[in-house]
């Protein structure tokens, strides 16, 4: 028996591999938007309206238009190829929800860390968490309209990226562009798997 989603999308019968992917990054970097853009099912989201109480602990510098925030997780699904399906788990970006990120990392095979070039240093914590969990990951620069543009070499230096860590640019509002870091991550996972010695 196949289960049907709320929008009528079945999991393809040829799917043989499911991959749990975490999407992390700082507050307001576009995690919820990315999952919403690529998910083939109606994404589950815990977006809530921001309150006055939250202003005391969540930095809103440069984010005056931000009115909602993820308080637990976002979830979506993307059948990437005939045989690979990605289960996407987006974590909250505020430090006060870091315990939730730790839970989401369990069982994941890889991660996408989103970066806003206007706030590069705010993505370091997410990168560190993924590295501490021992997960391969891709860094995706979300091309915000008003954020500065940098060359790849400069970004890699600023992020202190290992040469083997993929770095891509995307616009998470646009489906095909938002899929780029996920495709890069799967390619990275497959490359790493092919290089591991067979025991």
C-alpha positions in Angstrom: 0.0 0.0 0.0 1.3 3.5 -0.9 0.5 6.5 1.2 -0.7 9.6 -0.5 0.2 13.1 0.7 -2.3 15.8 1.3 -1.6 17.1 -2.2 -1.8 13.8 -4.0 1.9 13.1 -4.3 2.9 9.5 -3.9 6.4 8.3 -3.1 7.7 6.9 -6.4 7.7 3.1 -6.4 11.3 3.0 -7.7 12.7 4.9 -4.7 15.3 2.7 -3.0 17.2 5.3 -0.9 15.9 7.9 1.6 18.3 10.5 2.9 17.7 12.7 5.9 19.1 16.2 5.3 19.3 19.0 7.8 19.0 22.6 6.7 20.7 24.9 9.2 21.8 28.5 9.5 21.2 31.7 11.4 17.9 33.3 12.2 16.1 34.7 9.0 18.6 33.2 6.5 15.9 31.4 4.4 15.7 27.9 5.8 11.8 27.8 5.9 11.7 29.4 2.4 14.1 26.8 0.9 12.1 23.9 2.2 8.8 25.4 1.1 10.2 26.1 -2.4 11.4 22.6 -3.1 9.0 20.3 -1.1 6.8 18.2 -3.3 4.4 17.8 -0.3 2.8 20.5 1.7 5.7 21.3 4.1 5.2 21.0 7.8 6.2 24.3 9.5 6.3 25.6 13.0 6.5 29.3 12.0 5.0 31.5 14.6 4.5 35.3 14.8 7.3 37.0 16.7 6.4 38.6 20.0 7.7 41.5 22.1 9.1 38.9 24.5 11.2 37.4 21.7 12.7 40.8 20.8 14.6 40.7 24.1 16.6 37.5 23.1 16.5 37.4 19.2 18.7 39.9 17.4 16.7 41.7 14.8 19.5 44.0 13.6 18.9 44.6 9.9 15.8 42.3 9.9 13.0 44.8 10.4 10.7 43.0 8.0 10.9 39.7 9.9 7.6 39.0 11.5 7.7 35.2 12.0 10.2 32.6 13.2 10.6 28.8 13.3 10.2 27.6 16.9 10.9 23.9 16.3 11.4 22.6 12.8 10.3 22.6 9.2 9.8 19.4 7.2 9.6 18.7 3.5 10.2 16.0 1.0 11.9 16.0 -2.4 12.2 13.1 -4.8 15.5 14.0 -6.3 16.0 11.2 -8.8 14.0 8.0 -9.7 15.6 6.2 -6.7 16.6 8.9 -4.2 14.2 10.8 -1.9 15.3 13.5 0.5 13.6 14.2 3.8 14.4 17.8 4.7 14.5 19.0 8.3 15.0 22.7 8.8 16.2 23.8 12.3 15.5 27.1 14.1 18.3 29.6 13.9 18.2 31.2 17.3 20.7 30.0 20.0 17.8 29.5 22.5 16.5 26.6 20.3 19.9 24.9 19.9 18.7 21.8 21.7 16.3 21.3 18.8 19.1 21.4 16.3 21.0 18.7 18.3 17.9 16.5 18.0 17.5 17.1 14.2 21.2 16.2 13.6 20.6 12.6 14.8 20.3 10.2 11.9 21.0 12.8 9.3 23.4 11.8 6.4 24.3 15.4 5.5 23.5 19.1 5.8 23.0 22.3 4.0 24.2 25.4 5.9 22.7 28.7 4.5 24.7 31.9 4.6 23.8 35.5 4.1 26.9 37.4 3.0 25.8 40.4 5.1 26.0 38.2 8.2 28.7 35.6 7.4 29.9 35.1 10.9 26.4 34.2 12.1 26.6 30.9 10.1 29.7 29.7 11.8 27.7 28.1 14.7 25.7 26.0 12.3 28.8 24.9 10.4 30.5 23.9 13.7 27.5 21.9 14.8 27.4 19.9 11.6 31.1 19.3 11.7 30.9 18.2 15.4 28.2 15.7 14.3 30.6 14.3 11.7 28.3 15.1 8.8 29.3 16.1 5.3 27.7 19.4 4.3 27.3 22.0 1.6 27.4 25.8 2.2 24.8 27.6 0.3 24.9 31.4 -0.1 21.4 32.7 -0.3 21.6 35.7 -2.7 19.6 38.3 -0.8 18.9 41.4 -3.0 20.8 43.8 -0.7 23.6 41.6 0.5 27.2 42.1 -0.8 28.6 39.9 -3.4 32.0 38.2 -3.0 34.1 35.8 -5.1 34.3 32.1 -4.2 37.9 32.4 -3.0 37.1 35.3 -0.6 34.0 33.5 0.7 35.9 30.3 1.3 38.5 32.2 3.3 35.9 34.1 5.3 34.0 30.8 6.1 37.3 28.9 6.6 35.9 26.1 4.3 37.8 22.9 3.6 38.6 22.6 -0.1 36.4 19.5 -0.3 33.3 21.3 1.1 31.0 22.4 -1.8 30.0 26.1 -1.9 27.1 27.1 -4.1 24.9 30.2 -4.6 21.1 30.0 -4.7 18.0 32.0 -4.4 15.8 30.0 -2.0 12.6 31.7 -3.3 12.9 30.0 -6.6 12.4 26.2 -6.8 15.1 25.3 -9.3 17.7 27.5 -7.7 16.8 26.3 -4.2 17.4 22.7 -5.4 21.0 23.5 -6.3 22.5 23.0 -2.8 20.5 19.7 -2.3 21.8 18.4 -5.6 25.3 19.5 -4.6 25.0 17.7 -1.3 23.9 14.4 -2.8 26.7 14.6 -5.3 29.1 15.3 -2.4 27.7 12.3 -0.4 28.1 10.0 -3.4 31.6 11.1 -4.0 32.6 10.5 -0.4 30.9 7.1 -0.4 32.9 6.1 -3.5 36.2 7.1 -1.9 35.6 5.2 1.3 37.6 1.9 1.5 35.5 -1.2 1.3 35.9 -3.3 4.5 
